[in-house]
């Protein structure tokens, strides 16, 4: 079959001329990058079912990459480019720029986004070969998770004011984070229908829209019940009647701001950090640190690693295994007690 639009058989004086002609016509037939990105977005949303956060990161990484490809340095003139012109040399050049100002984990994520995009194009028949196939992902650093000692964690839980609606809400947030080990995105995504106080469980919508059921402690449930009672007082009077017109429906978000909207992940991060500073915790404390604290305290108490994996919603046990490196003293005590030759 002829590679040229007319289907004619054309004779060329040399192989090099034929190659460049084929490349030219393939270039003319290739869709624009914007069109391909639109198709890729649909693929991620519909077939891969990724979260809005993941989709936003993928597209941001790709837009940064294409901006570099079109204008590799400040003195260069920006030139539109098509994907068939991108080879491993251009990708390596981009990675070398990233290495100057990014951590390996960030570079790995950006490269993963690029690799995923080119695999999609290969699958769709837009490319004859994948330019990323021989490019290795940089080895990630493995920092130990930040966690709080038990005494610090208990002090943090008691820090929010118990006589203000926002303080009561904040205490409920801290209790749920520590009781369930949720990601902050999972916490702000909770609706009242996800919490079963009778069975003492919470239905969580995790990464990749994977649903899991996790236990919730009685103290966290009590904190939620108290918060629900004062919730109308949390919302500004001008918006209260509109937000609560139909009462607190089961489908309503659990954690609200003063405007009656769902609390954001950044707001939760700010309030967790503020309460940690208020109670004198020197360690930088984030919602994810409370998730690490949850897992570490369970492991210290003898919980099975696979059970912790299920509670955290990790798809791989290797992700959970990082907690085994945290408390070496505790592990040595277990070893001394359990090993017959210790």
KEBA-303338 format. One record per residue (C-alpha): x, z, y; residue in three letters; residue number from 1. Coordinates in Angstrom, 3 decimals. Layout:
x X, z Z, y Y, code Ala, pos NUM
...
***
This chain:
x 0.000, z 0.000, y 0.000, code Unk, pos 1
x 1.385, z -0.945, y 3.420, code Unk, pos 2
x 2.197, z 1.994, y 5.739, code Unk, pos 3
x 1.235, z -0.018, y 8.814, code Unk, pos 4
x -2.204, z -0.003, y 10.500, code Unk, pos 5
x -3.006, z -3.670, y 9.867, code Unk, pos 6
x -2.108, z -3.443, y 6.188, code Unk, pos 7
x 0.172, z -6.475, y 6.539, code Unk, pos 8
x 3.425, z -6.833, y 4.672, code Unk, pos 9
x 6.144, z -6.980, y 7.341, code Unk, pos 10
x 9.784, z -7.925, y 6.645, code Unk, pos 11
x 12.573, z -6.037, y 8.373, code Unk, pos 12
x 16.261, z -7.032, y 8.637, code Unk, pos 13
x 17.526, z -3.657, y 7.392, code Unk, pos 14
x 16.383, z -0.428, y 5.752, code Unk, pos 15
x 17.020, z 1.550, y 8.947, code Unk, pos 16
x 14.624, z -0.676, y 10.902, code Unk, pos 17
x 11.945, z -0.220, y 8.248, code Unk, pos 18
x 12.374, z 3.571, y 8.329, code Unk, pos 19
x 12.049, z 3.801, y 12.100, code Unk, pos 20
x 9.008, z 1.525, y 12.090, code Unk, pos 21
x 7.284, z 3.659, y 9.447, code Unk, pos 22
x 8.080, z 6.802, y 11.433, code Unk, pos 23
x 6.667, z 5.208, y 14.580, code Unk, pos 24
x 3.342, z 4.247, y 12.996, code Unk, pos 25
x 3.029, z 7.619, y 11.271, code Unk, pos 26
x 3.611, z 9.259, y 14.637, code Unk, pos 27
x 0.895, z 7.136, y 16.220, code Unk, pos 28
x -1.556, z 8.205, y 13.513, code Unk, pos 29
x -0.755, z 11.929, y 13.666, code Unk, pos 30
x -3.280, z 14.273, y 15.269, code Unk, pos 31
x -2.345, z 16.265, y 18.367, code Unk, pos 32
x -1.069, z 19.809, y 17.972, code Unk, pos 33
x -4.198, z 21.196, y 19.688, code Unk, pos 34
x -6.446, z 19.416, y 17.165, code Unk, pos 35
x -4.383, z 20.683, y 14.239, code Unk, pos 36
x -4.445, z 24.219, y 15.637, code Unk, pos 37
x -8.237, z 24.028, y 15.894, code Unk, pos 38
x -8.434, z 22.996, y 12.236, code Unk, pos 39
x -5.987, z 25.728, y 11.252, code Unk, pos 40
x -8.039, z 28.313, y 13.163, code Unk, pos 41
x -11.138, z 27.293, y 11.204, code Unk, pos 42
x -9.148, z 27.538, y 7.955, code Unk, pos 43
x -7.965, z 31.066, y 8.771, code Unk, pos 44
x -11.393, z 32.235, y 9.878, code Unk, pos 45
x -13.513, z 30.634, y 7.161, code Unk, pos 46
x -11.312, z 30.257, y 4.073, code Unk, pos 47
x -8.788, z 33.091, y 4.553, code Unk, pos 48
x -11.327, z 35.395, y 6.232, code Unk, pos 49
x -8.650, z 37.014, y 8.422, code Unk, pos 50
x -9.555, z 39.600, y 11.044, code Unk, pos 51
x -9.841, z 38.716, y 14.723, code Unk, pos 52
x -6.644, z 40.695, y 15.372, code Unk, pos 53
x -4.682, z 38.769, y 12.723, code Unk, pos 54
x -6.043, z 35.443, y 13.949, code Unk, pos 55
x -5.027, z 36.258, y 17.508, code Unk, pos 56
x -1.482, z 37.142, y 16.381, code Unk, pos 57
x -1.098, z 33.955, y 14.311, code Unk, pos 58
x -2.189, z 31.721, y 17.169, code Unk, pos 59
x -0.078, z 33.587, y 19.724, code Unk, pos 60
x 3.008, z 33.172, y 17.509, code Unk, pos 61
x 2.344, z 29.451, y 17.093, code Unk, pos 62
x 1.745, z 28.845, y 20.794, code Unk, pos 63
x 5.070, z 30.546, y 21.594, code Unk, pos 64
x 6.805, z 28.357, y 19.015, code Unk, pos 65
x 5.310, z 25.112, y 20.321, code Unk, pos 66
x 6.119, z 26.110, y 23.918, code Unk, pos 67
x 9.779, z 26.452, y 22.862, code Unk, pos 68
x 9.788, z 23.175, y 20.930, code Unk, pos 69
x 8.450, z 21.296, y 23.949, code Unk, pos 70
x 10.841, z 23.040, y 26.380, code Unk, pos 71
x 13.830, z 24.579, y 24.492, code Unk, pos 72
x 15.504, z 26.044, y 27.621, code Unk, pos 73
x 14.794, z 26.501, y 31.312, code Unk, pos 74
x 16.755, z 23.421, y 32.407, code Unk, pos 75
x 15.036, z 21.165, y 29.886, code Unk, pos 76
x 12.177, z 18.902, y 30.846, code Unk, pos 77
x 8.962, z 19.759, y 29.001, code Unk, pos 78
x 8.070, z 16.966, y 26.580, code Unk, pos 79
x 4.946, z 16.775, y 24.410, code Unk, pos 80
x 5.793, z 16.717, y 20.713, code Unk, pos 81
x 3.950, z 16.152, y 17.437, code Unk, pos 82
x 4.387, z 18.146, y 14.259, code Unk, pos 83
x 6.036, z 15.318, y 12.304, code Unk, pos 84
x 8.951, z 15.516, y 14.748, code Unk, pos 85
x 9.605, z 19.184, y 14.003, code Unk, pos 86
x 12.397, z 19.734, y 11.486, code Unk, pos 87
x 14.306, z 22.764, y 10.243, code Unk, pos 88
x 16.903, z 22.367, y 12.998, code Unk, pos 89
x 14.290, z 22.982, y 15.698, code Unk, pos 90
x 12.939, z 25.994, y 13.798, code Unk, pos 91
x 16.444, z 27.449, y 13.365, code Unk, pos 92
x 17.040, z 26.970, y 17.104, code Unk, pos 93
x 13.849, z 28.898, y 17.854, code Unk, pos 94
x 14.827, z 31.731, y 15.488, code Unk, pos 95
x 18.268, z 32.016, y 17.092, code Unk, pos 96
x 16.563, z 32.559, y 20.473, code Unk, pos 97
x 14.261, z 35.188, y 18.968, code Unk, pos 98
x 17.224, z 37.080, y 17.488, code Unk, pos 99
x 18.490, z 37.836, y 20.999, code Unk, pos 100
x 15.475, z 39.880, y 22.034, code Unk, pos 101
x 13.299, z 40.718, y 19.012, code Unk, pos 102
x 13.421, z 43.067, y 16.059, code Unk, pos 103
x 13.704, z 41.617, y 12.577, code Unk, pos 104
x 10.148, z 42.691, y 11.818, code Unk, pos 105
x 8.826, z 40.696, y 14.816, code Unk, pos 106
x 10.921, z 37.661, y 13.879, code Unk, pos 107
x 9.676, z 37.861, y 10.303, code Unk, pos 108
x 6.064, z 37.942, y 11.451, code Unk, pos 109
x 6.528, z 34.971, y 13.796, code Unk, pos 110
x 8.291, z 32.987, y 11.074, code Unk, pos 111
x 5.519, z 33.858, y 8.633, code Unk, pos 112
x 2.967, z 32.420, y 11.083, code Unk, pos 113
x 4.979, z 29.194, y 11.378, code Unk, pos 114
x 5.429, z 28.900, y 7.599, code Unk, pos 115
x 1.708, z 29.428, y 7.022, code Unk, pos 116
x 0.839, z 26.699, y 9.541, code Unk, pos 117
x 3.172, z 24.131, y 7.974, code Unk, pos 118
x 1.939, z 24.973, y 4.452, code Unk, pos 119
x -1.570, z 24.261, y 5.726, code Unk, pos 120
x -0.477, z 20.891, y 7.153, code Unk, pos 121
x 1.205, z 20.002, y 3.861, code Unk, pos 122
x -1.951, z 20.891, y 1.952, code Unk, pos 123
x -4.052, z 18.807, y 4.329, code Unk, pos 124
x -1.777, z 15.798, y 3.904, code Unk, pos 125
x -0.665, z 15.832, y 7.552, code Unk, pos 126
x 2.995, z 16.169, y 6.531, code Unk, pos 127
x 5.021, z 14.760, y 3.680, code Unk, pos 128
x 7.317, z 17.771, y 3.485, code Unk, pos 129
x 7.487, z 21.342, y 4.750, code Unk, pos 130
x 10.363, z 21.898, y 7.236, code Unk, pos 131
x 10.225, z 25.682, y 6.686, code Unk, pos 132
x 10.676, z 25.629, y 2.913, code Unk, pos 133
x 14.422, z 26.377, y 2.988, code Unk, pos 134
x 14.273, z 28.898, y 5.848, code Unk, pos 135
x 14.544, z 32.473, y 4.596, code Unk, pos 136
x 12.671, z 35.388, y 6.147, code Unk, pos 137
x 14.981, z 38.024, y 7.712, code Unk, pos 138
x 15.160, z 41.267, y 5.796, code Unk, pos 139
x 13.085, z 43.914, y 7.520, code Unk, pos 140
x 14.404, z 47.268, y 8.629, code Unk, pos 141
x 12.700, z 50.085, y 6.732, code Unk, pos 142
x 12.341, z 52.981, y 9.187, code Unk, pos 143
x 10.877, z 56.131, y 7.711, code Unk, pos 144
x 7.275, z 56.780, y 8.829, code Unk, pos 145
x 6.802, z 59.316, y 11.605, code Unk, pos 146
x 4.731, z 62.301, y 10.522, code Unk, pos 147
x 3.852, z 65.781, y 11.744, code Unk, pos 148
x 4.523, z 69.070, y 9.921, code Unk, pos 149
x 1.372, z 70.895, y 8.784, code Unk, pos 150
x 1.565, z 73.510, y 11.573, code Unk, pos 151
x 1.904, z 70.848, y 14.272, code Unk, pos 152
x -0.986, z 68.868, y 12.805, code Unk, pos 153
x -3.272, z 71.914, y 12.788, code Unk, pos 154
x -2.268, z 72.749, y 16.367, code Unk, pos 155
x -3.067, z 69.187, y 17.438, code Unk, pos 156
x -6.536, z 69.384, y 15.873, code Unk, pos 157
x -7.302, z 72.488, y 17.958, code Unk, pos 158
x -6.073, z 71.013, y 21.249, code Unk, pos 159
x -9.093, z 69.020, y 22.586, code Unk, pos 160
x -11.518, z 71.051, y 24.699, code Unk, pos 161
x -14.465, z 72.372, y 22.734, code Unk, pos 162
x -16.784, z 72.626, y 25.751, code Unk, pos 163
x -16.789, z 69.029, y 27.051, code Unk, pos 164
x -18.358, z 65.936, y 25.458, code Unk, pos 165
x -15.071, z 63.990, y 25.638, code Unk, pos 166
x -13.143, z 66.897, y 24.129, code Unk, pos 167
x -15.649, z 67.218, y 21.280, code Unk, pos 168
x -15.406, z 63.458, y 20.683, code Unk, pos 169
x -11.598, z 63.586, y 20.696, code Unk, pos 170
x -11.568, z 66.428, y 18.179, code Unk, pos 171
x -13.853, z 64.402, y 15.901, code Unk, pos 172
x -11.467, z 61.437, y 16.213, code Unk, pos 173
x -8.433, z 63.561, y 15.278, code Unk, pos 174
x -10.274, z 65.179, y 12.375, code Unk, pos 175
x -11.388, z 61.822, y 10.948, code Unk, pos 176
x -7.937, z 60.245, y 11.334, code Unk, pos 177
x -6.272, z 63.128, y 9.513, code Unk, pos 178
x -9.023, z 63.652, y 6.939, code Unk, pos 179
x -9.320, z 59.988, y 5.900, code Unk, pos 180
x -5.939, z 58.431, y 6.772, code Unk, pos 181
x -7.612, z 55.518, y 8.557, code Unk, pos 182
x -5.924, z 52.802, y 10.556, code Unk, pos 183
x -6.949, z 53.013, y 14.207, code Unk, pos 184
x -8.736, z 49.635, y 13.923, code Unk, pos 185
x -10.745, z 51.032, y 10.989, code Unk, pos 186
x -11.635, z 54.146, y 12.968, code Unk, pos 187
x -13.001, z 52.306, y 16.017, code Unk, pos 188
x -14.885, z 49.925, y 13.717, code Unk, pos 189
x -16.933, z 52.717, y 12.134, code Unk, pos 190
x -20.710, z 52.772, y 12.514, code Unk, pos 191
x -22.910, z 55.761, y 11.700, code Unk, pos 192
x -24.263, z 54.020, y 8.599, code Unk, pos 193
x -20.708, z 53.985, y 7.153, code Unk, pos 194
x -20.625, z 57.791, y 6.916, code Unk, pos 195
x -22.424, z 59.500, y 4.028, code Unk, pos 196
x -22.398, z 63.230, y 4.754, code Unk, pos 197
x -24.170, z 64.063, y 1.474, code Unk, pos 198
x -21.608, z 62.346, y -0.740, code Unk, pos 199
x -18.789, z 63.189, y 1.717, code Unk, pos 200
x -17.436, z 59.631, y 1.774, code Unk, pos 201
x -16.815, z 56.942, y 4.388, code Unk, pos 202
x -17.113, z 53.191, y 3.873, code Unk, pos 203
x -14.137, z 51.540, y 5.567, code Unk, pos 204
x -13.662, z 47.893, y 6.473, code Unk, pos 205
x -9.889, z 47.406, y 6.200, code Unk, pos 206
x -7.376, z 44.592, y 6.583, code Unk, pos 207
x -8.662, z 41.200, y 5.531, code Unk, pos 208
x -12.230, z 42.609, y 5.619, code Unk, pos 209
x -11.510, z 44.479, y 2.381, code Unk, pos 210
x -13.958, z 47.299, y 1.930, code Unk, pos 211
x -12.998, z 50.645, y 0.417, code Unk, pos 212
x -14.580, z 54.079, y 0.031, code Unk, pos 213
x -12.584, z 57.128, y 1.083, code Unk, pos 214
x -13.432, z 60.849, y 0.918, code Unk, pos 215
x -13.972, z 62.782, y 4.134, code Unk, pos 216
x -13.455, z 66.529, y 4.464, code Unk, pos 217
x -16.112, z 69.029, y 5.458, code Unk, pos 218
x -14.299, z 69.935, y 8.707, code Unk, pos 219
x -14.290, z 66.306, y 9.776, code Unk, pos 220
x -18.008, z 66.002, y 8.957, code Unk, pos 221
x -18.776, z 69.145, y 10.971, code Unk, pos 222
x -16.792, z 67.751, y 13.906, code Unk, pos 223
x -18.758, z 64.481, y 13.674, code Unk, pos 224
x -22.090, z 66.328, y 13.541, code Unk, pos 225
x -21.177, z 68.344, y 16.654, code Unk, pos 226
x -20.033, z 65.180, y 18.433, code Unk, pos 227
x -23.273, z 63.372, y 17.595, code Unk, pos 228
x -25.279, z 66.180, y 19.197, code Unk, pos 229
x -23.435, z 65.899, y 22.511, code Unk, pos 230
x -22.994, z 62.113, y 22.434, code Unk, pos 231
x -25.708, z 61.404, y 25.067, code Unk, pos 232
x -23.840, z 63.637, y 27.531, code Unk, pos 233
x -20.661, z 61.583, y 27.052, code Unk, pos 234
x -22.260, z 58.434, y 28.471, code Unk, pos 235
x -22.490, z 58.049, y 32.252, code Unk, pos 236
x -26.058, z 58.800, y 33.506, code Unk, pos 237
x -26.526, z 55.268, y 34.910, code Unk, pos 238
x -25.949, z 53.724, y 31.488, code Unk, pos 239
x -27.322, z 56.480, y 29.273, code Unk, pos 240
x -30.933, z 55.300, y 29.124, code Unk, pos 241
x -29.892, z 51.706, y 28.390, code Unk, pos 242
x -27.407, z 52.630, y 25.643, code Unk, pos 243
x -29.691, z 55.180, y 23.986, code Unk, pos 244
x -32.970, z 53.310, y 24.493, code Unk, pos 245
x -33.598, z 53.024, y 20.771, code Unk, pos 246
x -31.961, z 56.323, y 19.870, code Unk, pos 247
x -28.713, z 56.566, y 17.926, code Unk, pos 248
x -29.268, z 53.799, y 15.402, code Unk, pos 249
x -27.463, z 53.799, y 12.062, code Unk, pos 250
x -25.760, z 50.551, y 13.026, code Unk, pos 251
x -24.476, z 51.979, y 16.326, code Unk, pos 252
x -20.730, z 52.524, y 16.787, code Unk, pos 253
x -19.545, z 56.059, y 16.093, code Unk, pos 254
x -16.960, z 56.484, y 18.830, code Unk, pos 255
x -18.075, z 55.482, y 22.326, code Unk, pos 256
x -16.542, z 55.549, y 25.788, code Unk, pos 257
x -18.298, z 56.815, y 28.907, code Unk, pos 258
x -19.817, z 53.357, y 29.525, code Unk, pos 259
x -21.484, z 53.416, y 26.117, code Unk, pos 260
x -19.203, z 50.769, y 24.593, code Unk, pos 261
x -17.206, z 51.004, y 21.397, code Unk, pos 262
x -13.932, z 52.850, y 21.974, code Unk, pos 263
x -10.869, z 50.558, y 21.816, code Unk, pos 264
x -7.728, z 51.034, y 19.753, code Unk, pos 265
x -5.671, z 51.444, y 22.942, code Unk, pos 266
x -7.969, z 54.189, y 24.209, code Unk, pos 267
x -7.589, z 56.067, y 20.934, code Unk, pos 268
x -3.793, z 55.673, y 21.093, code Unk, pos 269
x -3.757, z 57.051, y 24.646, code Unk, pos 270
x -5.892, z 60.081, y 23.843, code Unk, pos 271
x -3.920, z 60.943, y 20.674, code Unk, pos 272
x -0.643, z 60.765, y 22.607, code Unk, pos 273
x -2.067, z 62.845, y 25.478, code Unk, pos 274
x -3.321, z 65.636, y 23.190, code Unk, pos 275
x 0.017, z 65.679, y 21.323, code Unk, pos 276
x 1.856, z 66.200, y 24.609, code Unk, pos 277
x -0.643, z 68.870, y 25.699, code Unk, pos 278
x 0.053, z 70.966, y 22.616, code Unk, pos 279
x 3.829, z 70.651, y 22.986, code Unk, pos 280
x 4.627, z 68.150, y 20.237, code Unk, pos 281
x 7.880, z 66.483, y 21.276, code Unk, pos 282
x 7.554, z 63.718, y 18.693, code Unk, pos 283
x 5.910, z 60.532, y 19.970, code Unk, pos 284
x 2.537, z 60.720, y 18.246, code Unk, pos 285
x 0.247, z 57.759, y 17.622, code Unk, pos 286
x -2.870, z 57.251, y 15.490, code Unk, pos 287
x -0.621, z 55.611, y 12.892, code Unk, pos 288
x 1.555, z 58.738, y 12.836, code Unk, pos 289
x -1.554, z 60.687, y 11.786, code Unk, pos 290
x -2.097, z 58.164, y 8.984, code Unk, pos 291
x 1.498, z 58.768, y 7.860, code Unk, pos 292
x 0.902, z 62.521, y 8.158, code Unk, pos 293
x -2.178, z 62.250, y 5.929, code Unk, pos 294
x -0.203, z 60.427, y 3.217, code Unk, pos 295
x 2.849, z 62.684, y 3.446, code Unk, pos 296
x 0.840, z 65.898, y 3.173, code Unk, pos 297
x -1.034, z 64.546, y 0.151, code Unk, pos 298
x 2.241, z 63.594, y -1.538, code Unk, pos 299
x 3.749, z 66.999, y -0.751, code Unk, pos 300
x 0.735, z 68.632, y -2.385, code Unk, pos 301
x 1.317, z 66.654, y -5.584, code Unk, pos 302
x -1.099, z 63.746, y -5.146, code Unk, pos 303
x -0.508, z 60.680, y -7.308, code Unk, pos 304
x 1.139, z 57.763, y -5.503, code Unk, pos 305
x -1.437, z 55.271, y -6.802, code Unk, pos 306
x -4.273, z 57.475, y -5.557, code Unk, pos 307
x -2.656, z 57.521, y -2.113, code Unk, pos 308
x -2.329, z 53.726, y -2.298, code Unk, pos 309
x -6.089, z 53.427, y -2.861, code Unk, pos 310
x -6.919, z 55.868, y -0.067, code Unk, pos 311
x -4.708, z 54.028, y 2.424, code Unk, pos 312
x -5.959, z 50.599, y 1.366, code Unk, pos 313
x -2.473, z 49.241, y 0.603, code Unk, pos 314
x -2.556, z 46.055, y -1.453, code Unk, pos 315
x 0.933, z 46.740, y -2.819, code Unk, pos 316
x 2.338, z 49.987, y -4.204, code Unk, pos 317
x 5.707, z 49.140, y -2.621, code Unk, pos 318
x 4.120, z 49.734, y 0.801, code Unk, pos 319
x 3.047, z 53.217, y -0.263, code Unk, pos 320
x 6.409, z 54.054, y -1.833, code Unk, pos 321
x 8.036, z 54.532, y 1.573, code Unk, pos 322
x 6.426, z 57.980, y 1.657, code Unk, pos 323
x 8.520, z 59.066, y -1.315, code Unk, pos 324
x 11.618, z 58.974, y 0.924, code Unk, pos 325
x 10.264, z 61.351, y 3.541, code Unk, pos 326
x 10.510, z 64.859, y 2.122, code Unk, pos 327
x 13.624, z 64.953, y -0.020, code Unk, pos 328
x 13.608, z 68.765, y -0.161, code Unk, pos 329
x 10.140, z 68.754, y -1.708, code Unk, pos 330
x 11.108, z 66.062, y -4.207, code Unk, pos 331
x 14.208, z 68.042, y -5.200, code Unk, pos 332
x 12.049, z 71.116, y -5.813, code Unk, pos 333
x 9.725, z 69.075, y -8.037, code Unk, pos 334
x 12.758, z 67.703, y -9.884, code Unk, pos 335
x 14.286, z 71.156, y -10.409, code Unk, pos 336
x 11.015, z 72.485, y -11.799, code Unk, pos 337
x 10.077, z 69.525, y -13.969, code Unk, pos 338
x 13.295, z 68.057, y -15.376, code Unk, pos 339
x 14.527, z 69.761, y -18.582, code Unk, pos 340
x 18.198, z 69.190, y -17.666, code Unk, pos 341
x 17.916, z 70.079, y -13.968, code Unk, pos 342
***
